[in-house]
Amino acid sequence: MRNGMDRESGVVDAAVIGGSFAGVSAALQLARGRRQVVVIDEGQPRNRLASAGHGFLGMDGRPPAEMRAAGLRDLLAYPEARLIEARVTDVVAEGPGFALTLATGAALRARRLVLAYGMRDLLPDLPGLADIWGETAFSCPYCHGYELAGRPTGLLAGPGIAEFAVFLREWTDDLTLFPMAPVPEAEQVQLRAAGVRLADGLPLRLSHEGRRVTGAVMPGGQVVPLAALYVKAGAEPACDLAQRLGCAMEAGMQGPIIATSMMKATTVPGVFAAGDVARPVPSAVMAAADGAMAGAACHRDLAQAFPRAG
Ligand SMILES: Cc1cc2nc3c(=O)[nH]c(=O)nc-3n(C[C@H](O)[C@H](O)[C@H](O)COP(=O)(O)OP(=O)(O)OC[C@H]3O[C@@H](n4cnc5c(N)ncnc54)[C@H](O)[C@@H]3O)c2cc1C
């Protein structure tokens, strides 16, 4: 049994959909449990546009692609593990397991599933934002706030944001809030007390030099100088495979996520989920830990349902 496949049955023990922080980590536990695991990944991790990732033990400040490559290198050293670079387009329950269809037209059967396909950010339609996203525009201050500390900073955000704006003062005392919804008077009082400026509406566009933001161009032509921008926007699962399988969803902080138990089991037997798509808060290091939990729980489930012969 090499390369993640049980040659006799043609069925792998586990298929992991999504091969980034959560998926690779889940697969590592399964491989170490001596089960055949296939990771299927289309290569679009959420932080792919960031030039560096932060807060990850032992990897602080490394490019995200380098972090993922290191994880994959460790995983693929196990003969039980295999990577398929493709998009999974469909998955259905079939017999005691699941049948997957890939965009390449290939098919795969697995006894158990780990869904680790992440979330897609739903950015506001603001000219210039896509150019700077991941370099000087982010959503999480723990990820990039330290590097941009003390610089003129903007926050583009919807309702109920005063508390977060005040919190951002931990990183900068030069902060302008561009509100995407009216800010109630009580919140304005909070902002004023914390020294947060409230802009009169949204910018028309962002000015930038390459991927570095330089300012927010307001409707009157006035420019608010910026070196950093936080965006509090929504997100959605990167695909709808959990819904197709009938997994229950729940509300996360940015959008719907897959509901899981503490052991990362979904509401569908045999299906586990981990990472951003199954956690309220996005974070690479937390996604990796979540994946380890899902991988171990999936392995225990396999051990009970499909014990090793003899
Ligand atoms: C700009 C930016 C900067 C960030 N910086 C940091 C940081 O510094 N530190 C930090 O801790 N966090 C950071 N994050 C958050 C971090 O990116 C996520 O928390 C982390 O990537 C989640 O890992 P994951 O494995 O759950 O999902 P992802 O990393 O998003 O990976 C999911 C994978 O599944 C694949 N996939 C999706 N659908 C399918 C399908 N149908 N078939 C096959 N494959 C599929 C995707 O292509 C992707 O490769 C940042 C996020 C952004 C947007």
The ligand as a MOL file (V3000), in Angstrom:
LIG
                    3D

  0  0  0     0  0            999 V3000
M  V30 BEGIN CTAB
M  V30 COUNTS 53 58 0 0 0
M  V30 BEGIN ATOM
M  V30 1 C -4.3450 38.6830 3.0170 0
M  V30 2 C -4.3450 37.6740 4.1280 0
M  V30 3 C -3.2620 37.5790 4.9740 0
M  V30 4 C -3.2780 36.6400 6.0100 0
M  V30 5 N -2.2010 36.5970 6.8600 0
M  V30 6 C -2.2030 35.7140 7.8610 0
M  V30 7 C -1.0950 35.6640 8.7780 0
M  V30 8 O -0.1230 36.4110 8.6720 0
M  V30 9 N -1.1610 34.7700 9.7940 0
M  V30 10 C -2.2400 33.9330 9.9600 0
M  V30 11 O -2.2300 33.1260 10.9090 0
M  V30 12 N -3.2650 33.9540 9.1150 0
M  V30 13 C -3.2780 34.8120 8.0810 0
M  V30 14 N -4.3570 34.8620 7.2260 0
M  V30 15 C -5.4430 33.8970 7.4190 0
M  V30 16 C -5.0240 32.5590 6.7780 0
M  V30 17 O -4.7790 32.7540 5.4060 0
M  V30 18 C -6.1230 31.5130 6.9450 0
M  V30 19 O -6.5320 31.4590 8.3000 0
M  V30 20 C -5.5860 30.1390 6.5330 0
M  V30 21 O -5.1340 30.1720 5.1920 0
M  V30 22 C -6.6860 29.0820 6.6790 0
M  V30 23 O -6.1540 27.8360 6.3230 0
M  V30 24 P -7.1100 26.7260 5.7090 0
M  V30 25 O -6.2310 25.5520 5.4830 0
M  V30 26 O -8.3230 26.5810 6.5390 0
M  V30 27 O -7.6300 27.3280 4.3090 0
M  V30 28 P -6.8100 27.8860 3.0660 0
M  V30 29 O -5.4210 28.2430 3.4560 0
M  V30 30 O -7.6380 28.9550 2.4650 0
M  V30 31 O -6.7150 26.6480 2.0850 0
M  V30 32 C -7.8240 26.0390 1.5070 0
M  V30 33 C -7.3330 25.2730 0.2820 0
M  V30 34 O -8.4250 24.5060 -0.2630 0
M  V30 35 C -8.4320 24.6680 -1.6670 0
M  V30 36 N -9.7840 24.3940 -2.1820 0
M  V30 37 C -10.9240 25.1250 -2.0510 0
M  V30 38 N -11.9690 24.5120 -2.6480 0
M  V30 39 C -11.4660 23.3680 -3.1880 0
M  V30 40 C -12.0330 22.3180 -3.9400 0
M  V30 41 N -13.3320 22.2950 -4.2420 0
M  V30 42 N -11.2230 21.3180 -4.3660 0
M  V30 43 C -9.8830 21.3110 -4.0650 0
M  V30 44 N -9.2990 22.2860 -3.3350 0
M  V30 45 C -10.0860 23.3030 -2.9040 0
M  V30 46 C -7.9990 26.1040 -1.8790 0
M  V30 47 O -7.5540 26.3240 -3.2050 0
M  V30 48 C -6.8670 26.2030 -0.8350 0
M  V30 49 O -5.6320 25.7750 -1.3660 0
M  V30 50 C -4.3810 35.7890 6.1880 0
M  V30 51 C -5.4770 35.8750 5.3270 0
M  V30 52 C -5.4790 36.8140 4.3040 0
M  V30 53 C -6.6720 36.9120 3.4000 0
M  V30 END ATOM
M  V30 BEGIN BOND
M  V30 1 1 1 2
M  V30 2 1 2 3
M  V30 3 2 2 52
M  V30 4 2 3 4
M  V30 5 1 4 5
M  V30 6 1 4 50
M  V30 7 2 5 6
M  V30 8 1 6 7
M  V30 9 1 6 13
M  V30 10 2 7 8
M  V30 11 1 7 9
M  V30 12 1 9 10
M  V30 13 2 10 11
M  V30 14 1 10 12
M  V30 15 2 12 13
M  V30 16 1 13 14
M  V30 17 1 14 15
M  V30 18 1 14 50
M  V30 19 1 15 16
M  V30 20 1 16 17
M  V30 21 1 16 18
M  V30 22 1 18 19
M  V30 23 1 18 20
M  V30 24 1 20 21
M  V30 25 1 20 22
M  V30 26 1 22 23
M  V30 27 1 23 24
M  V30 28 2 24 25
M  V30 29 1 24 26
M  V30 30 1 24 27
M  V30 31 1 27 28
M  V30 32 2 28 29
M  V30 33 1 28 30
M  V30 34 1 28 31
M  V30 35 1 31 32
M  V30 36 1 32 33
M  V30 37 1 33 34
M  V30 38 1 33 48
M  V30 39 1 34 35
M  V30 40 1 35 36
M  V30 41 1 35 46
M  V30 42 1 36 37
M  V30 43 1 36 45
M  V30 44 2 37 38
M  V30 45 1 38 39
M  V30 46 1 39 40
M  V30 47 2 39 45
M  V30 48 1 40 41
M  V30 49 2 40 42
M  V30 50 1 42 43
M  V30 51 2 43 44
M  V30 52 1 44 45
M  V30 53 1 46 47
M  V30 54 1 46 48
M  V30 55 1 48 49
M  V30 56 2 50 51
M  V30 57 1 51 52
M  V30 58 1 52 53
M  V30 END BOND
M  V30 END CTAB
M  END
